[in-house]
Amino acid sequence: MRSPGWLVKVGLAIVIGLVAGWFRATTVAETEPARPAIRADAVEYYLSAYNLVHLGIYSRSPGSLANPPRPVVPDGYRPPGLPLMIAPFMAMWPDHDGILGRVQAVNVALGAGTAMATFAAAAAVLPLTAATAVGLAVAASPHLVAFSVYMLTETPAAFLVALVLVVAALGVPGGGPWRRMLFFLALGALIGLLALFRPIFLAFAPVAGLAFLGRRQVLWAMLFISLGAAGVVSPWLIRNAVSVPAGSGDADLVATTVLDGSYRGYRYNGDPKTFPYPRFADPNFEAARKSLGLAWPQVRDRIAADPAGMIAWYLLEKPAFLLQWSNVDGVGDVFVYAVERTPFRSDLVFRAVHDIYEAAHLVVLLLAGLAAVAVWTPLVRFAGPPDRRHVVRLASLLLVFLVVAHIPFFTATRYAVPVFPALYLLAVVPLVIVVRGLAAWARGSATMPPA
């Protein structure tokens, strides 16, 4: 049977994009955030955009908006991706609801693009039915949909993850080393853009090259993907080294999140009343968060006081907080900031979708975990054509990197949300392997297709 033509795939991509757009647009229109709608992390991204546009200084300082006013000093605490996305709408200041509305409109468009790109990446590897299921899973995912309401990095980061997958799905071009080099540089540049929203993914650049393991260009991939990412991120790093005052006494983001992640069970001295933000009960937190050198003795002492418990915390319990259904960094469930009204509580369709996803969440995680291992075994022969298997391996690396890279830090479901496109793609892979494997066995040719 011949594969469906490109027109069918384009039509399905459009349908998936429309479904994703409808879920997100409806959620934005029918969600009433608790006031203030821009709060906590979102305020710092918002103020960074405001100071950049109106003062020419990248800083999260409230400046003259504070009482009493504070000096606006350059900082590098928040990565620049989201403030740069907000900046074009700063001409509307002080219409905060209007600016938030523009950001939400961008989120809706990015969400639709995420679903379409994930479908396109899946369609390059999996049967069209399976790829459609992946695209629809991303389109209706309650976490991905709910985040459209917020001025946070998760939505654009998920879009960039999907772009990484779809560019990888184009395949390594032939025709000489220069074309391969440009391909890997482009893949790296996308990872660099992702790092401008979620800095931890900068470390993913060399790891991504391992997706091409078994091919002659694996070292090229690791090198040029890293160079592509560095080319995008280096202006930001150079700016921080040159413009951010040394010894300013400002908090360090890495030290802060390492400290946040060092309280077992997210409780201070085991007190459940301090969950999930034990920092507010710790009198040493503010001083220790100013640098990693000051934070490390606090972390070391906690590990020394309970080595076995802290090993379990870092290797088992924290990954559970990262991948569980309910987001502990906020009000819970699929939300971060409180909402007064949401279709996930009032609309029959949205409630049904939410409940189905929640009930299936552990199954999805299990299937994705199985796939993350299977794509590195001979079973990968059933997961796609030889020249596109790096797509599922890249998805596997994204999931494994997500878990491993967050071990030292504060973890919550919201930090896993950008990788959900890869998660849903992987969750379908074991089913495809079983179906194709059984079909091959039935034909008496279980060694086919060739490895």
C-alpha positions in Angstrom: 0.0 0.0 0.0 1.4 3.3 -1.0 1.9 6.0 1.6 -0.6 8.9 1.5 0.4 11.9 -0.6 1.8 15.2 0.8 -1.6 16.8 0.3 -3.2 14.5 2.8 -0.5 15.3 5.3 -0.8 19.0 4.8 -4.6 18.7 5.2 -4.2 16.8 8.5 -1.6 19.3 9.7 -4.1 22.1 9.1 -6.9 20.2 10.9 -4.6 19.5 13.9 -3.5 23.2 13.9 -7.2 24.3 14.0 -8.0 21.9 16.8 -5.0 23.1 18.8 -5.9 26.8 18.1 -9.6 26.2 19.1 -8.6 24.7 22.4 -6.2 27.5 23.2 -8.3 30.4 21.9 -11.3 29.1 23.9 -9.2 28.7 27.0 -7.8 32.2 26.7 -11.3 33.7 26.1 -13.0 31.8 28.9 -10.3 31.9 31.6 -10.4 34.6 34.2 -7.1 34.7 36.0 -7.1 35.7 39.6 -5.8 39.3 40.1 -3.1 40.3 39.5 -3.0 38.4 36.3 0.7 39.1 35.9 2.5 37.9 39.1 5.6 36.1 40.5 7.9 35.0 37.6 5.7 36.7 35.0 6.3 40.0 36.7 10.0 39.7 36.4 9.8 38.8 32.7 7.3 41.7 32.2 9.6 44.3 34.0 12.6 43.0 32.1 10.7 43.8 28.9 9.5 47.2 30.2 13.0 48.3 31.3 14.6 47.1 28.0 12.1 49.1 25.9 11.6 52.2 27.9 15.0 52.6 29.6 17.3 50.6 27.4 18.4 48.5 30.4 17.8 44.7 30.8 16.7 44.4 34.4 13.9 42.9 36.4 14.1 45.8 38.8 10.7 47.6 39.4 12.6 50.9 39.3 10.3 54.0 39.6 7.3 51.6 39.9 8.4 50.6 43.3 7.6 52.5 46.5 10.1 53.8 47.3 11.7 53.8 43.8 14.7 51.6 43.3 17.7 52.0 40.9 17.5 50.0 37.7 20.7 48.0 37.6 21.5 45.6 34.7 21.0 42.0 35.6 20.9 38.6 34.0 18.6 36.8 36.3 15.9 36.1 33.8 16.7 34.7 30.3 15.9 37.1 27.5 13.7 35.0 25.3 10.3 35.9 26.8 11.0 39.6 27.5 12.0 39.9 23.8 8.7 38.3 22.9 6.8 40.8 25.1 8.9 43.8 24.0 7.0 44.6 20.8 3.8 45.1 22.8 5.3 47.5 25.3 4.1 50.5 23.4 0.7 49.7 24.9 2.0 50.4 28.5 0.4 50.8 31.0 -2.5 48.8 29.5 -1.3 45.6 31.2 -4.4 43.6 30.2 -3.9 44.6 26.6 -0.3 43.5 26.6 -1.2 40.2 28.3 -3.8 39.7 25.6 -1.3 40.2 22.9 1.1 37.7 24.5 -1.8 35.2 24.9 -2.6 35.6 21.1 1.1 34.8 20.4 0.8 31.8 22.7 -2.3 30.5 20.8 -0.4 30.8 17.5 2.6 29.1 19.0 0.5 26.3 20.4 -1.1 25.6 17.1 2.3 25.6 15.5 3.6 23.2 18.2 0.9 20.7 17.4 1.4 21.0 13.6 5.2 20.7 13.9 5.0 17.7 16.2 2.6 16.0 13.8 5.0 16.7 10.9 8.0 15.3 12.8 6.0 12.2 13.7 4.7 11.7 10.2 8.3 11.4 9.0 8.9 8.4 11.1 5.6 6.8 12.1 2.5 5.6 10.2 0.1 8.4 9.4 -2.5 7.1 11.9 0.0 7.2 14.7 1.4 10.6 13.7 -2.2 12.0 13.7 -2.7 10.6 17.2 0.5 12.4 18.3 -0.5 15.6 16.7 -4.0 15.5 18.3 -2.5 14.6 21.7 -0.4 17.7 21.6 -3.3 19.8 20.3 -5.6 18.9 23.2 -3.0 18.5 26.0 -4.5 20.2 29.1 -1.0 21.3 30.3 0.0 22.8 26.9 -3.5 24.4 26.5 -3.7 25.9 30.0 -0.2 27.5 29.7 -1.5 29.7 26.8 -3.1 31.9 29.5 0.2 32.8 31.2 3.0 35.1 30.4 5.6 32.4 31.0 8.3 30.6 29.0 6.7 27.1 28.7 4.6 27.8 25.6 7.3 29.2 23.4 9.8 26.6 24.7 7.4 23.8 23.7 7.1 25.3 20.2 10.9 25.4 19.9 11.2 21.7 21.0 8.7 20.8 18.3 10.7 22.8 15.7 13.9 20.9 16.8 12.0 17.7 16.1 10.6 18.8 12.8 13.9 20.1 11.5 15.6 16.8 12.5 12.8 15.0 10.6 14.0 16.7 7.4 16.9 14.3 7.5 20.6 14.8 7.2 21.1 16.2 3.7 23.5 14.6 1.2 25.6 16.4 -1.3 28.7 17.2 0.6 29.9 18.2 4.1 28.9 21.8 3.8 25.2 20.9 3.6 25.5 18.6 6.6 27.3 21.3 8.5 24.5 23.8 7.8 21.9 21.3 8.8 23.6 20.7 12.2 24.2 24.4 12.7 20.5 25.1 12.1 19.5 22.4 14.6 21.9 23.9 17.1 20.6 27.4 16.5 17.1 26.2 17.4 18.4 24.7 20.6 20.2 28.0 21.3 16.9 29.8 20.9 15.3 27.3 23.3 18.0 28.1 25.8 17.1 31.7 25.7 13.7 30.7 27.2 14.9 27.7 29.3 18.7 28.1 29.9 19.1 24.5 31.0 18.7 23.3 27.4 22.0 24.9 26.4 23.6 21.8 27.8 21.4 19.7 25.5 23.3 20.8 22.4 26.1 18.3 22.4 23.8 15.6 23.8 21.5 16.1 20.7 24.3 15.0 18.5 24.1 11.5 20.0 20.8 11.0 18.1 23.0 10.5 15.1 24.9 7.7 16.7 25.8 4.9 14.3 26.3 7.4 11.4 29.6 8.7 10.3 28.6 12.3 11.1 27.9 11.8 14.8 31.0 13.8 15.8 30.1 16.5 13.2 26.7 16.6 14.7 27.9 17.1 18.3 30.4 19.8 17.2 28.2 21.8 14.9 25.0 21.5 16.9 27.0 22.9 19.8 28.5 25.7 17.7 25.0 26.6 16.4 23.7 26.9 19.9 26.7 28.8 21.1 26.3 31.3 18.2 22.8 32.2 19.4 23.5 32.3 23.1 26.9 33.8 23.2 25.7 37.5 22.7 23.6 37.1 25.9 26.5 35.5 27.8 28.9 38.2 26.7 26.4 40.9 27.6 26.1 39.5 31.1 29.9 39.3 31.5 30.3 42.9 30.3 27.2 44.7 31.6 26.1 43.0 34.8 27.9 44.6 37.8 30.1 42.2 39.7 29.4 41.9 43.4 26.0 43.6 43.1 24.6 41.4 45.8 21.8 40.2 43.5 20.5 36.6 43.7 22.0 34.0 41.4 19.4 32.0 39.5 21.4 28.7 39.5 22.1 29.0 43.2 18.5 29.8 44.0 17.1 26.8 42.2 19.8 24.5 43.5 18.8 25.6 47.0 15.1 25.3 46.3 15.7 21.7 45.1 17.7 20.7 48.2 14.8 20.5 50.7 13.6 16.9 50.8 9.9 16.8 50.0 10.0 20.5 49.5 9.6 20.9 53.3 11.8 22.9 55.7 12.9 20.5 58.4 10.1 18.2 57.4 7.4 20.7 58.2 4.4 20.1 55.9 3.2 23.7 56.4 6.2 24.9 54.4 5.4 22.8 51.3 6.2 23.5 48.5 8.3 26.7 49.2 10.4 25.9 52.2 12.7 28.8 51.4 10.3 31.2 53.1 10.8 29.4 56.4 14.6 29.1 56.1 16.4 32.1 57.7 19.6 31.3 55.8 18.0 31.2 52.3 18.4 34.8 51.1 22.0 35.0 52.1 22.9 31.6 50.5 21.2 32.2 47.2 23.6 35.0 46.2 26.1 32.6 44.7 26.6 28.9 44.2 29.6 29.0 46.5 27.4 30.2 49.3 24.6 27.8 48.4 26.7 24.6 48.3 27.5 24.4 52.0 23.8 24.4 52.7 23.2 21.6 50.2 26.2 19.6 51.4 25.0 19.8 55.0 21.5 18.5 54.1 23.0 15.6 52.2 25.5 14.8 55.0 22.6 14.8 57.6 20.6 12.1 55.7 22.7 10.5 52.9 20.2 7.7 52.1 17.2 9.9 52.2 18.8 12.6 50.0 19.9 10.0 47.4 16.2 8.8 47.3 15.1 12.4 47.1 17.4 13.4 44.2 17.1 10.2 42.1 13.5 9.1 42.7 11.3 11.6 44.5 12.3 14.7 42.5 11.8 13.1 39.1 8.3 12.2 40.3 7.6 15.8 41.1 8.9 16.7 37.6 6.7 14.2 35.7 3.6 13.9 37.8 0.2 15.3 36.7 -0.3 18.1 39.2 2.1 21.0 39.1 3.3 21.8 42.6 4.9 25.1 41.6 1.6 27.0 41.9 -2.0 26.2 42.5 -1.8 22.7 41.3 -3.4 20.5 38.5 -2.5 22.0 35.1 -2.2 25.6 36.4 0.5 27.8 37.8 -1.3 30.9 38.9 -4.8 30.9 40.3 -7.8 31.2 38.0 -11.3 32.3 39.0 -12.9 30.7 35.9 -11.7 28.2 33.4 -13.3 25.9 30.8 -11.5 23.0 32.4 -14.0 23.4 35.2 -17.1 24.6 33.5 -17.1 23.2 29.9 -18.2 19.5 29.4 -15.7 18.9 26.5 -12.8 20.5 28.3 -13.6 18.6 31.5 -13.8 15.3 29.6 -10.5 15.9 27.9 -8.9 16.9 31.2 -10.1 13.7 32.9 -9.0 11.4 30.1 -5.5 12.9 30.0 -5.2 12.8 33.8 -6.3 9.1 33.9 -3.9 8.2 31.1 -0.9 10.2 32.3 0.9 7.4 34.0 0.3 5.1 31.0 1.7 7.8 28.7 4.8 8.2 30.9 5.3 4.4 31.0 5.0 4.1 27.2 7.3 7.0 26.7 9.9 5.5 29.1 9.8 2.2 27.3 10.2 4.0 23.9 13.2 6.0 25.3 15.0 2.7 25.8 13.6 0.7 22.8 14.8 3.2 20.2 18.4 2.4 21.2 17.9 -1.3 20.7 17.3 -3.4 17.5 13.6 -2.8 18.0 14.2 0.7 16.4 14.0 -1.1 13.1 10.2 -1.1 13.6 10.1 2.6 14.7 10.8 4.2 11.3 12.9 4.3 8.2 16.7 4.1 8.7 17.3 7.7 7.6 14.8 9.1 10.0 15.3 7.1 13.2 17.3 9.9 14.7 14.0 11.7 15.2 12.7 9.2 17.8 16.2 9.0 19.3 16.3 12.8 19.6 12.9 12.7 21.4 14.4 10.0 23.7 17.4 12.2 24.5 15.1 15.1 25.2 13.1 13.1 27.8 16.2 11.6 29.4 18.0 15.0 29.5 15.0 16.6 31.1 15.1 14.2 34.0 18.8 14.1 34.5 19.5 17.8 34.0 16.9 18.7 36.6 18.2 16.4 39.4 20.2 19.2 41.1 17.4 21.8 40.8 13.8 22.6 41.9 11.5 20.4 39.9 7.8 20.7 39.1 5.6 19.6 36.2 5.7 23.0 34.6 9.4 22.5 33.8 8.6 19.3 31.9 5.8 20.9 29.8 8.2 22.1 27.1 9.2 18.5 26.4 5.6 17.2 26.1 5.7 17.2 22.3 8.6 14.7 22.5 6.8 12.8 25.3 3.6 12.3 23.3 5.6 11.2 20.2 7.5 8.6 22.3 4.3 7.3 23.9 3.1 6.1 20.5 6.3 4.4 19.5 5.9 1.2 21.6 2.5 0.7 20.0 3.9 1.1 16.5 6.8 -1.3 17.3 4.3 -4.0 18.6 2.0 -3.6 15.6 4.8 -3.6 13.0 6.6 -6.4 14.9 3.5 -8.6 15.0 2.9 -7.9 11.3 6.4 -8.9 10.4 6.2 -12.1 12.6 2.9 -13.0 10.9 4.6 -12.7 7.5 7.4 -14.9 8.8 9.9 -12.1 8.4 10.5 -10.8 11.9 13.9 -9.5 10.9 12.3 -7.0 8.5 12.4 -4.2 8.0 16.3 -4.2 8.0 18.1 -2.7 11.0 
